[in-house]
Amino acid sequence: MNRFANLADHQPKNDAAVQTAPASPVAQIPTPPSRVGRKAISGYFSPELSLALHTCARRNGLSLQDLMAEAFDDVLRKYGESPIGR
């Protein structure tokens, strides 16, 4: 038997003795419209690659996100998948 099996069923013996602090309000930061329905994809790359991508995007009047979307579409095409786009 799993040694943690009883944890979910465990109830304090004296419910009156258990006091919980009221939940503190957490500021709800609204999601920017540009991120609604989107999911973040990230990775760790060398500083040289980061600089090259930022420079390429800047020279071509693109955001880094637009440049990455174009690159991902190219990779999808290369492997026979449908490009998704922005």
Biotite code that builds the C-alpha atoms (Angstrom):
import biotite.structure as struc

atoms = struc.array([
    struc.Atom([0.000, 0.000, 0.000], chain_id="A", res_id=1, res_name="MET", atom_name="CA", element="C"),
    struc.Atom([1.175, 3.488, -0.828], chain_id="A", res_id=2, res_name="ASN", atom_name="CA", element="C"),
    struc.Atom([2.388, 5.269, 2.283], chain_id="A", res_id=3, res_name="ARG", atom_name="CA", element="C"),
    struc.Atom([0.577, 8.431, 1.157], chain_id="A", res_id=4, res_name="PHE", atom_name="CA", element="C"),
    struc.Atom([-2.762, 6.740, 0.468], chain_id="A", res_id=5, res_name="ALA", atom_name="CA", element="C"),
    struc.Atom([-4.374, 7.998, 3.684], chain_id="A", res_id=6, res_name="ASN", atom_name="CA", element="C"),
    struc.Atom([-3.390, 11.646, 3.214], chain_id="A", res_id=7, res_name="LEU", atom_name="CA", element="C"),
    struc.Atom([-6.387, 12.531, 1.073], chain_id="A", res_id=8, res_name="ALA", atom_name="CA", element="C"),
    struc.Atom([-8.757, 10.955, 3.606], chain_id="A", res_id=9, res_name="ASP", atom_name="CA", element="C"),
    struc.Atom([-7.167, 12.548, 6.660], chain_id="A", res_id=10, res_name="HIS", atom_name="CA", element="C"),
    struc.Atom([-9.434, 14.927, 8.544], chain_id="A", res_id=11, res_name="GLN", atom_name="CA", element="C"),
    struc.Atom([-8.424, 16.861, 11.672], chain_id="A", res_id=12, res_name="PRO", atom_name="CA", element="C"),
    struc.Atom([-9.907, 15.304, 14.823], chain_id="A", res_id=13, res_name="LYS", atom_name="CA", element="C"),
    struc.Atom([-11.285, 18.578, 16.150], chain_id="A", res_id=14, res_name="ASN", atom_name="CA", element="C"),
    struc.Atom([-12.591, 20.817, 13.363], chain_id="A", res_id=15, res_name="ASP", atom_name="CA", element="C"),
    struc.Atom([-13.339, 23.626, 15.827], chain_id="A", res_id=16, res_name="ALA", atom_name="CA", element="C"),
    struc.Atom([-9.699, 23.768, 16.895], chain_id="A", res_id=17, res_name="ALA", atom_name="CA", element="C"),
    struc.Atom([-8.471, 24.229, 13.352], chain_id="A", res_id=18, res_name="VAL", atom_name="CA", element="C"),
    struc.Atom([-8.489, 27.867, 12.355], chain_id="A", res_id=19, res_name="GLN", atom_name="CA", element="C"),
    struc.Atom([-7.647, 28.997, 8.881], chain_id="A", res_id=20, res_name="THR", atom_name="CA", element="C"),
    struc.Atom([-6.616, 32.480, 7.946], chain_id="A", res_id=21, res_name="ALA", atom_name="CA", element="C"),
    struc.Atom([-8.923, 34.229, 5.499], chain_id="A", res_id=22, res_name="PRO", atom_name="CA", element="C"),
    struc.Atom([-7.634, 34.129, 1.974], chain_id="A", res_id=23, res_name="ALA", atom_name="CA", element="C"),
    struc.Atom([-5.763, 37.282, 1.110], chain_id="A", res_id=24, res_name="SER", atom_name="CA", element="C"),
    struc.Atom([-7.050, 39.033, -1.974], chain_id="A", res_id=25, res_name="PRO", atom_name="CA", element="C"),
    struc.Atom([-4.799, 38.506, -4.959], chain_id="A", res_id=26, res_name="VAL", atom_name="CA", element="C"),
    struc.Atom([-4.720, 41.260, -7.521], chain_id="A", res_id=27, res_name="ALA", atom_name="CA", element="C"),
    struc.Atom([-6.206, 39.994, -10.747], chain_id="A", res_id=28, res_name="GLN", atom_name="CA", element="C"),
    struc.Atom([-4.105, 41.257, -13.610], chain_id="A", res_id=29, res_name="ILE", atom_name="CA", element="C"),
    struc.Atom([-6.188, 41.254, -16.757], chain_id="A", res_id=30, res_name="PRO", atom_name="CA", element="C"),
    struc.Atom([-4.849, 39.237, -19.677], chain_id="A", res_id=31, res_name="THR", atom_name="CA", element="C"),
    struc.Atom([-3.822, 41.530, -22.541], chain_id="A", res_id=32, res_name="PRO", atom_name="CA", element="C"),
    struc.Atom([-6.006, 41.006, -25.632], chain_id="A", res_id=33, res_name="PRO", atom_name="CA", element="C"),
    struc.Atom([-2.911, 39.986, -27.613], chain_id="A", res_id=34, res_name="SER", atom_name="CA", element="C"),
    struc.Atom([-2.468, 36.951, -25.325], chain_id="A", res_id=35, res_name="ARG", atom_name="CA", element="C"),
    struc.Atom([-6.065, 35.735, -25.129], chain_id="A", res_id=36, res_name="VAL", atom_name="CA", element="C"),
    struc.Atom([-6.309, 32.254, -26.605], chain_id="A", res_id=37, res_name="GLY", atom_name="CA", element="C"),
    struc.Atom([-2.540, 31.900, -26.949], chain_id="A", res_id=38, res_name="ARG", atom_name="CA", element="C"),
    struc.Atom([0.042, 29.775, -25.172], chain_id="A", res_id=39, res_name="LYS", atom_name="CA", element="C"),
    struc.Atom([3.649, 30.679, -24.372], chain_id="A", res_id=40, res_name="ALA", atom_name="CA", element="C"),
    struc.Atom([6.491, 28.614, -25.838], chain_id="A", res_id=41, res_name="ILE", atom_name="CA", element="C"),
    struc.Atom([9.969, 29.254, -24.533], chain_id="A", res_id=42, res_name="SER", atom_name="CA", element="C"),
    struc.Atom([13.468, 27.876, -24.673], chain_id="A", res_id=43, res_name="GLY", atom_name="CA", element="C"),
    struc.Atom([16.978, 28.643, -23.525], chain_id="A", res_id=44, res_name="TYR", atom_name="CA", element="C"),
    struc.Atom([19.478, 29.565, -26.200], chain_id="A", res_id=45, res_name="PHE", atom_name="CA", element="C"),
    struc.Atom([22.948, 31.035, -26.409], chain_id="A", res_id=46, res_name="SER", atom_name="CA", element="C"),
    struc.Atom([23.369, 34.793, -26.072], chain_id="A", res_id=47, res_name="PRO", atom_name="CA", element="C"),
    struc.Atom([24.695, 34.836, -29.639], chain_id="A", res_id=48, res_name="GLU", atom_name="CA", element="C"),
    struc.Atom([21.522, 33.255, -31.045], chain_id="A", res_id=49, res_name="LEU", atom_name="CA", element="C"),
    struc.Atom([19.346, 35.596, -28.996], chain_id="A", res_id=50, res_name="SER", atom_name="CA", element="C"),
    struc.Atom([21.210, 38.626, -30.341], chain_id="A", res_id=51, res_name="LEU", atom_name="CA", element="C"),
    struc.Atom([21.050, 37.316, -33.917], chain_id="A", res_id=52, res_name="ALA", atom_name="CA", element="C"),
    struc.Atom([17.279, 36.750, -33.698], chain_id="A", res_id=53, res_name="LEU", atom_name="CA", element="C"),
    struc.Atom([16.609, 40.148, -32.158], chain_id="A", res_id=54, res_name="HIS", atom_name="CA", element="C"),
    struc.Atom([18.827, 41.833, -34.749], chain_id="A", res_id=55, res_name="THR", atom_name="CA", element="C"),
    struc.Atom([17.146, 39.997, -37.637], chain_id="A", res_id=56, res_name="CYS", atom_name="CA", element="C"),
    struc.Atom([13.695, 40.902, -36.349], chain_id="A", res_id=57, res_name="ALA", atom_name="CA", element="C"),
    struc.Atom([14.684, 44.553, -35.935], chain_id="A", res_id=58, res_name="ARG", atom_name="CA", element="C"),
    struc.Atom([16.243, 44.799, -39.404], chain_id="A", res_id=59, res_name="ARG", atom_name="CA", element="C"),
    struc.Atom([13.105, 43.377, -40.980], chain_id="A", res_id=60, res_name="ASN", atom_name="CA", element="C"),
    struc.Atom([10.656, 45.467, -38.974], chain_id="A", res_id=61, res_name="GLY", atom_name="CA", element="C"),
    struc.Atom([9.229, 42.476, -37.114], chain_id="A", res_id=62, res_name="LEU", atom_name="CA", element="C"),
    struc.Atom([8.670, 41.686, -33.499], chain_id="A", res_id=63, res_name="SER", atom_name="CA", element="C"),
    struc.Atom([10.629, 38.753, -32.113], chain_id="A", res_id=64, res_name="LEU", atom_name="CA", element="C"),
    struc.Atom([7.323, 36.900, -31.720], chain_id="A", res_id=65, res_name="GLN", atom_name="CA", element="C"),
    struc.Atom([6.451, 37.415, -35.403], chain_id="A", res_id=66, res_name="ASP", atom_name="CA", element="C"),
    struc.Atom([9.925, 36.261, -36.444], chain_id="A", res_id=67, res_name="LEU", atom_name="CA", element="C"),
    struc.Atom([9.606, 33.146, -34.292], chain_id="A", res_id=68, res_name="MET", atom_name="CA", element="C"),
    struc.Atom([6.133, 32.390, -35.704], chain_id="A", res_id=69, res_name="ALA", atom_name="CA", element="C"),
    struc.Atom([7.588, 32.586, -39.214], chain_id="A", res_id=70, res_name="GLU", atom_name="CA", element="C"),
    struc.Atom([10.439, 30.267, -38.222], chain_id="A", res_id=71, res_name="ALA", atom_name="CA", element="C"),
    struc.Atom([8.061, 27.761, -36.621], chain_id="A", res_id=72, res_name="PHE", atom_name="CA", element="C"),
    struc.Atom([5.886, 27.779, -39.752], chain_id="A", res_id=73, res_name="ASP", atom_name="CA", element="C"),
    struc.Atom([8.988, 27.053, -41.861], chain_id="A", res_id=74, res_name="ASP", atom_name="CA", element="C"),
    struc.Atom([9.898, 24.114, -39.604], chain_id="A", res_id=75, res_name="VAL", atom_name="CA", element="C"),
    struc.Atom([6.359, 22.743, -39.786], chain_id="A", res_id=76, res_name="LEU", atom_name="CA", element="C"),
    struc.Atom([6.440, 22.936, -43.605], chain_id="A", res_id=77, res_name="ARG", atom_name="CA", element="C"),
    struc.Atom([9.849, 21.233, -43.639], chain_id="A", res_id=78, res_name="LYS", atom_name="CA", element="C"),
    struc.Atom([8.435, 18.264, -41.717], chain_id="A", res_id=79, res_name="TYR", atom_name="CA", element="C"),
    struc.Atom([5.247, 18.046, -43.766], chain_id="A", res_id=80, res_name="GLY", atom_name="CA", element="C"),
    struc.Atom([2.903, 19.700, -41.274], chain_id="A", res_id=81, res_name="GLU", atom_name="CA", element="C"),
    struc.Atom([0.471, 22.506, -41.986], chain_id="A", res_id=82, res_name="SER", atom_name="CA", element="C"),
    struc.Atom([1.781, 25.896, -40.931], chain_id="A", res_id=83, res_name="PRO", atom_name="CA", element="C"),
    struc.Atom([-0.288, 27.419, -38.156], chain_id="A", res_id=84, res_name="ILE", atom_name="CA", element="C"),
    struc.Atom([0.652, 31.071, -38.523], chain_id="A", res_id=85, res_name="GLY", atom_name="CA", element="C"),
    struc.Atom([0.148, 33.825, -36.061], chain_id="A", res_id=86, res_name="ARG", atom_name="CA", element="C"),
])
